[in-house]
Amino acid sequence: MPELVYPPVIAAAKTMFRVLDLRITVDGDQHVPRTGGAVLASNHVSYLDFIFCGLGALESKRLVRFMAKDSVFRHRVSGPLMRGMRHIPVDRGAGAESYAAAVGALRNGEVVGVFPEATISRSFTVKELKSGATRMAREAGVPVLPVALWGTQRLWTKGRPRTLTRRHTPITILVGEPMDPAGYPDAGAMSADLRSRLHALVDRAQREYPDRPAGPEDRWWLPAHLDGTAPTPEEAAALDAAGRHTPTA
C-alpha cells in the first residue's frame, strides 16, 4: 500500500523544526533494523513524543506505527492523519483488539511505537511500565528497542501551557541496543530490564543535555532529583490518581 500521508507529514514536521531551529540530537538510530518488525519503547514526557520518537527510525528509512488512544483517531483533524499514517488505535475498553492489531503489524514487518508508561510522566522520571510492549514483542518474535526522549517536555507537557513556538530548544533522542525476547524467561523479566535500560538512557540524556534553566522559575522541566521543581514520583502518582477520580461533567 503506498504511503500517501506519512511522508508529507514528516516533511511538514521537519519544516517546523527548521523554523523553530530546534537543536535535535539523535544517537543510536543505527540500532533500528532496516527490515523486519521491531518495537520502539519510549519514555513519555510530552504530548509530542510520538513525533520525535519517530525521528529515531528515519535513518533506517522506517515509518513507525504508533499505538495511541482512540480518541485521537476520532478527532476531525488528527483522525484522518492518524488513520492515513496507519497508526494503531487503543481502546482501553477493548485492549485485546488493539494488542492483536499491533502483533499483526509486527509480524508483517512493521515498526510499532509504544509508550509503556501509558501516560505522561509528570515527574519526568521513568514510571512503572505496562508489559504490553514486551508481550507483543515476544509473541511476534521481534526485538524491543528502548528509546529515551528529553527536552520535548519544554514544548508541551501535562499541566503546563503549550510553547509550540519556542525556538532553539535542544531535543535529545537516544535509541538503545535491541533486546531479544529469546534472552528472557518471560515478559515480566523483559519489562524489568526495559525499565532499567530506559532509566540509564534518560539519565544519560539528562547528563548530556546542553541547556540549563534560565532561572529559578524555569526549573519546572527538571525532575526533583536534579533540583528541579517537577513533582516527585510519589507526588506525580498522587496527581495522576486524583485526575483519574475527578468526575467529569
N, C-alpha and C positions, 0 to 999 in steps of 0.2 A: 504494500500500500504506500503510495507516495506521501512524503511529508510536506504538506502544503501550508501548515500553520506554524509548526515549531521553528523552522529556520528564520522566518520573518520576525517572530517574537524574540529570538536570540539576537538578531541584528538590531532590533529596536532597543533591547536592553543594553547592548554594547554601546550604542549611540548615547544613551542616557549616562552610562558610566563615563564616557569621554567628556560629555558636557559638564558633569559634576567633578571631573578629574579625580575620581576615586582611585586611591593607590592600592590596587588589588595585587596581593601576593598569593601565588598558587605553588604549592610544593607537594611532591609525591604523586602527582597526577599520572606518572608513568605506571603506577600500580593498577590503574583501571584497565581491565582486559579489552583488547580491541575487538574481540569476538566473544560470543557466548554470554550467558546470563551472569549477573552479579547483583549483590545488594549493597547499595551505599547507605550506611547507617550513620547519621549525623547527630551531633548535639543540636539543641534548639534554643536560640536566644532571641530570635527576631521573626516577625511576620514575613520577612523577605528571604528567609534562609533557603527556601527551595530554589530561588534564582541563583544564589551564589554556590550552593552545593552542586548544582548542575554544571557550573563552570569547571568543576574538578574533573569532569569527564570529556570536556571538549578536545583536549589534546589527543585523546584516543578516538576522537570522532564518534562518540557515543551520545545518544539522546536519552536522558533519564526520565523514566515514567514514575512520577511521584505519587505516593498514596496521600490523599488529602480528604478532609471531611466533606461529606456530600453536599453540605450547604453551599460550598464554593461552586459546585457544579450547577446549582440551581439559580445562581445569580445571573442576571440578564447580560452582564458584561463579561464577567470571568468565566461563566459556564461554557459558552461556545469555544472559548480559547482552551479551557482545560480539556474539554472533550476532543477538540481538534489536535491537541498535543498528546492525546491518548494517555493522560494521567488516569489514576485509578481511584474512584470514589470510595470513601469509607463511611458506611452507615453503621454507627455503633449499635444499632438495634438489629443489624443483620451482618455481623462481623465475619461469619463464615463465608459469605458470598464474596466479600472484599478480599479475604485471605486467599480463597480459591483463585480469584482473578489474578492476584499477584503471583501466586505459584505458577499459574499457567503462563504468564508473561515471562517469568524467569526460565521456564522450560523451553519457551520459544526463542530464547537467546537475548531477551531484553535486560537492560539495567534498570532496576527498581530502586527508587529512593525512599527511605523510611526515616522517620524521626522517632526512635524507640522510647524517648521520654514521653511521647504522646502529646504533651503540651509544652509551651514555652517555659523555660526555667527563669523564674523571677530573680533567683539568687545568682544567676549566671555561672552556676556550677552544674556538674552533671548529676541529674536526678537518678532515682531508681529506673531501670529500664523494663519495658514490656518485652516479653520473649518472642513476640511475633516475627521480628526480623530474623532471628536465628532459627526459629522453627521453619519458616518458609525456605530459608537457605538450605537447611538440612533436607527438607522434603524435595526440593528441586535439584539438590546436588550441586550448588553453586557457592562461590566464596562470598564472604562478607568483608567489606572494606570500611573501617572506621573513618569518619570524616569530622574534623574539628573546624568550626567557624568562629571567628572572633572579629569584633568591630561592627558587625551587622546590627547589633542592638542599639547602636548610636543613631541609626536611621529610623527604626520603627520597632518598638517592643511593647510588651504588655505593661499597661499602667503609665505610659509616657506619651506625650504628644508626638505625632509624626514629624520628622525632619527630613523629608524626602529630597529637599533641595540643598541639603548640607553638602558643602564642597570639600574636597581634599581629604575625605575620611579614609584612613587605612582600613582595608578589609583583608583578613588572613583566611586562607583556605588550605588546610593540611589534610592530605589523604594518606592514611596508614597502609601498612602491608596487608595483603589479603589473608583472611582467616579461613582455613579449610575446615568445613564441618566434620570431615572424617577424623580430625585430630581431637575431637571432644566426645565424651561419653553420652552427652545429652544436650538439649537446648539450654538448660539452666546453666551448665558449666560454661557453655559458649557465651551466653549473655553476661555472665560474671566477668569473663575475660574481655569481652567487648567493652564493658563499662570501665574496666581498668585501663584499657588502651585509649578510650575516649578521654579519661581523666588525664593521662600522660600527654596526649596531643593538645588538649585545651590548655594544660599547664605550660606547654612549650609555646603555644600561640600567645599566651599572656606574657610570658617572659620576654619574647622576641618582639612584641608589639612596639612599633616605633613612636607611638603617641602617648602622651600623659595628660591627665586632667588639667584644664586651664586654670582651675582654682577650686576651692572647697565645694562650691555649688555644682561643679562639673564631675564630681566623684561618683555620681549615681550609676555610671556604667561599669564600675569596678565592683567585683564581689567583696564581701565583708572581710575575707581573709587577706585581701590585698589592700586593706584600709579604705575600701570603697564604702559607699552608703547604700548599696543594694541590700535587700533583706538577706538575713542568714538563711541557710537551707530550712531551718526549723520555722522561721517566720514566713518564708515563702510557702511552705506546706500549709501553714495555718491560713494564709491568704487564699490559696487555691481551694481549700476546704470550705472557707466562708463563701467563696464565689459559687461553688457547686450547690450550696444550700440556700443561696439567695433566691427567694421566689420571684418569678417573672410576672409581668402584668398580663 
